[in-house]
Amino acid sequence: MPEPKRASDTPYAVEVEEGKNYWWCSCGLSNQQPFCDGSHKGGEFSPVKYQAEASKKVFFCGCKITANRPLCDGAHKS
């Protein structure tokens, strides 16, 4: 499987709304980071669904190598 493009060296802080679905870009090509804009089409990547369980700030991964997809796990530090 190809490696995703590193979109950012830090996570994206986003205020999410309870019950709302968000589609995280896993390929790193989206112009609407951290969310999918369809740039992956024709490739091996697919967006990852995140459903907010509460209204709060979450940190979506920007480096695309998190083991806790779609949220940041600190992998960008290595």
BELCORZI-V142292 format. One record per residue. N is the residue number from 1. RES is the residue in one letter. SS is DSSP state (H for helix, E for strand, L for the rest). PSI is psi in whole degrees, 0 to 359 (none if undefined). NEAR is the number of other C-alpha atoms within 12 Angstrom. Layout:
n={N;N}
res={RES;RES}
ss={SS;SS}
psi={PSI;PSI}
near={NEAR;NEAR}
This chain:
n={1;2;3;4;5;6;7;8;9;10;11;12;13;14;15;16;17;18;19;20;21;22;23;24;25;26;27;28;29;30;31;32;33;34;35;36;37;38;39;40;41;42;43;44;45;46;47;48;49;50;51;52;53;54;55;56;57;58;59;60;61;62;63;64;65;66;67;68;69;70;71;72;73;74;75;76;77;78}
res={M;P;E;P;K;R;A;S;D;T;P;Y;A;V;E;V;E;E;G;K;N;Y;W;W;C;S;C;G;L;S;N;Q;Q;P;F;C;D;G;S;H;K;G;G;E;F;S;P;V;K;Y;Q;A;E;A;S;K;K;V;F;F;C;G;C;K;I;T;A;N;R;P;L;C;D;G;A;H;K;S}
ss={L;L;L;L;L;L;L;L;L;L;L;E;E;E;E;E;L;L;L;L;E;E;E;E;L;L;L;L;L;L;L;E;L;L;E;L;L;L;L;L;L;L;L;L;L;L;L;E;E;E;E;L;L;L;L;E;E;E;E;E;L;L;L;L;L;L;L;L;L;L;E;L;L;L;H;H;H;L}
psi={137;158;143;159;133;111;332;153;358;162;165;118;122;132;113;158;133;132;350;144;141;143;106;134;121;346;335;3;346;142;2;40;140;12;156;138;11;3;342;346;133;357;191;1;152;148;156;126;135;122;121;123;342;158;115;175;131;163;105;140;135;336;344;12;15;147;354;47;131;6;153;138;11;4;335;344;347;none}
near={7;11;16;26;21;24;29;26;21;25;29;27;19;22;16;22;17;16;13;16;18;27;27;39;40;41;38;33;30;28;17;18;33;38;34;27;21;22;24;24;16;9;17;14;24;24;30;24;20;27;19;22;15;15;15;15;17;25;26;40;38;38;37;39;31;25;16;18;26;35;36;28;22;22;22;22;15;10}
